Protein backbone atom coordinates (compact mmCIF):
# COMPACT_ATOMS: atom_id res chain seq x y z
CA UNK A 1 0.00 0.00 0.00
CA UNK A 2 1.34 3.44 -0.91
CA UNK A 3 1.14 6.15 1.76
CA UNK A 4 0.97 9.84 0.88
CA UNK A 5 4.36 11.49 1.02
CA UNK A 6 3.12 14.75 2.52
CA UNK A 7 1.90 13.62 5.95
CA UNK A 8 1.30 16.63 8.23
CA UNK A 9 3.55 16.67 11.31
CA UNK A 10 0.73 18.11 13.42
CA UNK A 11 -3.02 18.36 13.11
CA UNK A 12 -5.68 20.61 14.59
CA UNK A 13 -8.13 19.47 17.28
CA UNK A 14 -10.96 18.81 14.84
CA UNK A 15 -8.83 16.45 12.75
CA UNK A 16 -7.42 14.77 15.85
CA UNK A 17 -10.90 14.19 17.28
CA UNK A 18 -12.26 12.87 13.98
CA UNK A 19 -9.35 10.45 13.60
CA UNK A 20 -9.83 9.10 17.15
CA UNK A 21 -13.59 8.78 16.71
CA UNK A 22 -14.57 11.42 19.22
CA UNK A 23 -15.41 15.12 19.34
CA UNK A 24 -13.37 18.27 19.96
CA UNK A 25 -15.46 18.86 23.07
CA UNK A 26 -14.44 15.47 24.47
CA UNK A 27 -10.78 16.15 23.68
CA UNK A 28 -10.98 19.48 25.52
CA UNK A 29 -12.52 17.64 28.48
CA UNK A 30 -9.60 15.20 28.49
CA UNK A 31 -7.29 18.20 28.71
CA UNK A 32 -9.34 19.79 31.48
CA UNK A 33 -9.17 16.72 33.73
CA UNK A 34 -5.51 16.10 33.08
CA UNK A 35 -6.01 12.93 31.11
CA UNK A 36 -4.48 14.27 27.92
CA UNK A 37 -1.54 16.70 28.23
CA UNK A 38 -1.96 20.06 26.57
CA UNK A 39 -0.20 19.99 23.17
CA UNK A 40 1.87 22.72 21.67
CA UNK A 41 0.03 25.59 20.05
CA UNK A 42 0.69 27.00 16.63
CA UNK A 43 1.29 30.60 15.69
CA UNK A 44 -2.47 31.14 15.58
CA UNK A 45 -2.78 30.07 19.23
CA UNK A 46 -4.65 26.86 18.40
CA UNK A 47 -3.69 23.41 19.65
CA UNK A 48 -1.57 21.20 17.41
CA UNK A 49 -1.47 17.44 17.93
CA UNK A 50 1.53 15.33 17.05
CA UNK A 51 2.02 11.57 16.73
CA UNK A 52 2.43 10.91 20.49
CA UNK A 53 -0.67 12.96 21.27
CA UNK A 54 -2.67 10.94 18.78
CA UNK A 55 -1.44 7.62 20.20
CA UNK A 56 -2.52 8.62 23.72
CA UNK A 57 -5.86 9.86 22.43
CA UNK A 58 -6.46 6.56 20.63
CA UNK A 59 -5.68 4.58 23.79
CA UNK A 60 -8.04 6.78 25.79
CA UNK A 61 -10.83 6.08 23.33
CA UNK A 62 -10.15 2.33 23.32
CA UNK A 63 -10.17 2.15 27.12
CA UNK A 64 -13.29 4.30 27.37
CA UNK A 65 -15.05 2.11 24.82
CA UNK A 66 -14.19 -0.89 27.02
CA UNK A 67 -16.08 0.76 29.86
CA UNK A 68 -13.11 1.99 31.87
CA UNK A 69 -13.89 5.28 33.58
CA UNK A 70 -11.86 8.39 32.78
CA UNK A 71 -10.60 8.52 36.37
CA UNK A 72 -9.36 4.94 36.10
CA UNK A 73 -7.75 5.65 32.74
CA UNK A 74 -5.84 8.51 34.34
CA UNK A 75 -4.63 6.36 37.25
CA UNK A 76 -3.58 3.66 34.82
CA UNK A 77 -1.54 6.15 32.82
CA UNK A 78 0.18 7.67 35.85
CA UNK A 79 0.83 4.28 37.49
CA UNK A 80 -0.99 4.94 40.78
CA UNK A 81 -3.20 1.91 40.21
CA UNK A 82 -2.52 -1.32 38.35
CA UNK A 83 -4.55 -2.17 35.30
CA UNK A 84 -5.38 -5.52 36.93
CA UNK A 85 -7.14 -3.76 39.82
CA UNK A 86 -9.00 -1.51 37.42
CA UNK A 87 -10.15 -4.42 35.28
CA UNK A 88 -11.27 -6.45 38.29
CA UNK A 89 -13.46 -3.59 39.48
CA UNK A 90 -14.73 -2.99 35.96
CA UNK A 91 -15.66 -6.66 35.60
CA UNK A 92 -17.67 -6.47 38.83
CA UNK A 93 -19.44 -3.33 37.66
CA UNK A 94 -20.24 -4.86 34.29
CA UNK A 95 -21.65 -7.98 35.95
CA UNK A 96 -23.91 -5.81 38.10
CA UNK A 97 -25.03 -3.80 35.07
CA UNK A 98 -25.67 -7.00 33.12
CA UNK A 99 -27.83 -8.35 35.95
CA UNK A 100 -29.73 -5.06 36.08
CA UNK A 101 -30.22 -5.16 32.31
CA UNK A 102 -31.59 -8.69 32.51
CA UNK A 103 -34.06 -7.59 35.19
CA UNK A 104 -35.14 -4.69 33.00
CA UNK A 105 -35.63 -6.91 29.96
CA UNK A 106 -37.64 -9.38 32.05
CA UNK A 107 -39.82 -6.49 33.27
CA UNK A 108 -40.38 -5.36 29.68
CA UNK A 109 -41.41 -8.89 28.68
CA UNK A 110 -43.85 -9.12 31.58
CA UNK A 111 -45.25 -5.70 30.74
CA UNK A 112 -45.82 -6.69 27.10
CA UNK A 113 -47.39 -10.01 28.09
CA UNK A 114 -49.67 -8.45 30.69
CA UNK A 115 -50.62 -5.51 28.49
CA UNK A 116 -51.07 -3.40 31.63
CA UNK A 117 -49.04 -1.95 34.51
CA UNK A 118 -49.50 -5.34 36.20
CA UNK A 119 -46.41 -6.43 34.29
CA UNK A 120 -44.30 -3.97 36.26
CA UNK A 121 -44.97 -5.83 39.50
CA UNK A 122 -43.01 -8.91 40.50
CA UNK A 123 -43.41 -12.14 38.49
CA UNK A 124 -44.98 -13.77 41.55
CA UNK A 125 -47.84 -11.25 41.38
CA UNK A 126 -48.17 -11.06 37.60
CA UNK A 127 -48.28 -14.84 37.23
CA UNK A 128 -51.15 -15.14 39.69
CA UNK A 129 -53.28 -12.56 37.89
CA UNK A 130 -52.34 -13.14 34.26
CA UNK A 131 -55.47 -15.23 33.51
CA UNK A 132 -57.94 -12.57 34.64
CA UNK A 133 -60.05 -11.19 31.79
CA UNK A 134 -59.19 -7.79 30.40
CA UNK A 135 -60.61 -5.02 32.55
CA UNK A 136 -61.10 -7.23 35.59
CA UNK A 137 -58.36 -5.39 37.44
CA UNK A 138 -59.11 -1.79 38.28
CA UNK A 139 -56.46 0.89 38.61
CA UNK A 140 -57.22 1.00 42.34
CA UNK A 141 -56.44 -2.74 42.52
CA UNK A 142 -53.10 -2.16 40.83
CA UNK A 143 -52.38 0.79 43.12
CA UNK A 144 -53.01 -1.36 46.20
CA UNK A 145 -50.79 -4.14 44.87
CA UNK A 146 -48.03 -1.63 44.17
CA UNK A 147 -48.13 -0.25 47.72
CA UNK A 148 -48.29 -3.75 49.19
CA UNK A 149 -45.22 -4.80 47.21
CA UNK A 150 -43.29 -1.80 48.46
CA UNK A 151 -44.19 -2.53 52.09
CA UNK A 152 -44.10 -6.32 52.21
CA UNK A 153 -42.02 -7.33 49.20
CA UNK A 154 -43.29 -9.60 46.38
CA UNK A 155 -45.00 -12.07 48.68
CA UNK A 156 -47.43 -9.47 50.05
CA UNK A 157 -49.22 -8.58 46.80
CA UNK A 158 -48.96 -12.20 45.59
CA UNK A 159 -51.11 -13.22 48.55
CA UNK A 160 -53.33 -10.16 48.09
CA UNK A 161 -53.92 -11.33 44.51
CA UNK A 162 -56.44 -13.84 45.89
CA UNK A 163 -58.70 -10.92 46.78
CA UNK A 164 -58.45 -9.53 43.25
CA UNK A 165 -59.29 -12.94 41.77
CA UNK A 166 -62.36 -13.37 43.97
CA UNK A 167 -63.67 -9.85 43.42
CA UNK A 168 -63.21 -10.20 39.66
CA UNK A 169 -65.50 -13.25 39.66
CA UNK A 170 -68.07 -12.22 42.27
CA UNK A 171 -70.12 -9.13 41.34
CA UNK A 172 -71.91 -9.08 44.70
CA UNK A 173 -68.70 -9.02 46.71
CA UNK A 174 -67.26 -6.41 44.37
CA UNK A 175 -70.34 -4.25 44.83
CA UNK A 176 -70.14 -4.54 48.62
CA UNK A 177 -66.44 -3.69 48.45
CA UNK A 178 -67.29 -0.55 46.50
CA UNK A 179 -70.00 0.42 48.98
CA UNK A 180 -67.62 -0.02 51.89
CA UNK A 181 -64.90 2.00 50.18
CA UNK A 182 -67.39 4.79 49.60
CA UNK A 183 -68.64 4.68 53.19
CA UNK A 184 -65.10 4.76 54.58
CA UNK A 185 -64.13 7.62 52.29
CA UNK A 186 -67.06 9.58 53.73
CA UNK A 187 -65.46 9.40 57.16
CA UNK A 188 -63.67 12.68 56.60
CA UNK A 189 -62.39 15.32 59.00
CA UNK A 190 -65.94 16.47 59.75
CA UNK A 191 -66.88 13.11 61.32
CA UNK A 192 -66.21 12.58 65.01
CA UNK A 193 -64.20 9.37 65.68
CA UNK A 194 -66.91 8.32 68.17
CA UNK A 195 -69.75 8.83 65.71
CA UNK A 196 -71.94 5.66 65.66
CA UNK A 197 -71.36 5.37 61.90
CA UNK A 198 -67.71 4.61 62.55
CA UNK A 199 -68.50 1.42 64.45
CA UNK A 200 -71.25 0.44 62.01
CA UNK A 201 -68.86 0.61 59.08
CA UNK A 202 -66.22 -1.30 61.04
CA UNK A 203 -68.73 -4.11 61.67
CA UNK A 204 -69.61 -4.17 57.97
CA UNK A 205 -65.94 -4.27 57.02
CA UNK A 206 -65.33 -7.21 59.35
CA UNK A 207 -68.33 -9.08 57.92
CA UNK A 208 -67.11 -8.38 54.41
CA UNK A 209 -63.66 -9.75 55.23
CA UNK A 210 -65.26 -12.94 56.57
CA UNK A 211 -67.24 -13.34 53.36
CA UNK A 212 -64.08 -12.71 51.37
CA UNK A 213 -62.21 -15.36 53.36
CA UNK A 214 -64.97 -17.88 52.69
CA UNK A 215 -64.92 -17.08 48.97
CA UNK A 216 -61.14 -17.48 48.83
CA UNK A 217 -61.41 -20.85 50.56
CA UNK A 218 -64.25 -21.99 48.30
CA UNK A 219 -62.23 -21.08 45.22
CA UNK A 220 -59.30 -23.21 46.43
CA UNK A 221 -57.03 -20.20 46.54
CA UNK A 222 -55.68 -21.02 49.99
CA UNK A 223 -53.69 -23.92 48.55
CA UNK A 224 -52.24 -21.60 45.92
CA UNK A 225 -51.26 -19.18 48.69
CA UNK A 226 -49.42 -21.95 50.55
CA UNK A 227 -47.49 -22.77 47.38
CA UNK A 228 -46.42 -19.14 47.16
CA UNK A 229 -44.20 -19.49 50.21
CA UNK A 230 -42.24 -22.29 48.53
CA UNK A 231 -42.02 -20.32 45.29
CA UNK A 232 -40.89 -17.25 47.16
CA UNK A 233 -38.08 -19.15 48.86
CA UNK A 234 -37.00 -20.87 45.66
CA UNK A 235 -37.21 -18.00 43.18
CA UNK A 236 -36.84 -14.76 45.08
CA UNK A 237 -34.81 -15.48 48.20
CA UNK A 238 -31.55 -13.61 48.04
CA UNK A 239 -32.71 -11.17 45.37
CA UNK A 240 -32.64 -7.45 46.04
CA UNK A 241 -35.52 -6.64 48.39
CA UNK A 242 -36.76 -3.08 48.22
CA UNK A 243 -39.50 -3.55 50.80
CA UNK A 244 -39.64 -1.70 54.10
CA UNK A 245 -41.29 -2.39 57.41
CA UNK A 246 -44.98 -1.61 57.78
CA UNK A 247 -44.09 0.90 60.49
CA UNK A 248 -41.70 2.71 58.13
CA UNK A 249 -44.33 2.72 55.39
CA UNK A 250 -46.99 4.24 57.61
CA UNK A 251 -44.55 6.98 58.54
CA UNK A 252 -43.49 7.74 54.98
CA UNK A 253 -46.57 7.09 52.86
CA UNK A 254 -48.84 10.16 53.05
CA UNK A 255 -52.05 8.32 53.87
CA UNK A 256 -54.92 10.78 53.84
CA UNK A 257 -56.94 9.16 56.62
CA UNK A 258 -59.04 11.20 59.01
CA UNK A 259 -59.17 10.34 62.75
CA UNK A 260 -62.61 8.82 62.18
CA UNK A 261 -61.35 6.58 59.39
CA UNK A 262 -58.34 5.51 61.42
CA UNK A 263 -60.66 4.65 64.30
CA UNK A 264 -62.83 2.63 61.92
CA UNK A 265 -59.77 0.67 60.76
CA UNK A 266 -58.73 0.00 64.35
CA UNK A 267 -62.20 -1.26 65.29
CA UNK A 268 -62.38 -3.52 62.24
CA UNK A 269 -58.97 -4.94 63.10
CA UNK A 270 -60.03 -5.59 66.70
CA UNK A 271 -63.20 -7.37 65.54
CA UNK A 272 -61.16 -9.54 63.17
CA UNK A 273 -58.76 -10.43 65.96
CA UNK A 274 -61.62 -11.56 68.19
CA UNK A 275 -62.89 -13.89 65.47
CA UNK A 276 -59.49 -15.55 65.25
Buried (B, 14 or more C-beta within 10 A) or exposed (E): EEEEEEEEEBBBBEBBBEBBEBEBEBBEBBBEEEBBEEBEEEEEEEBBBBEEBBEBBBBBBEBBEEEBBBEBBBBBBEEEBEBEEBBEBBEEEEEEEEEEEEEEEEBEEBBEEBEBBBBBBBBBBBBBBBEBEEEBBBEEBBEBBBBBBBBBBBBBBBBBBBBBBBBBBBEEBBEBBEEBEEBBEBBEEEBEBEBEBBBEBBBBBBBBBEBBBEBBEEBEBEEBBEEBEEBBEEEBEEEEEEBBEEEEBEEEEEEEBBBBBBBBBEBBBEBBEEEE
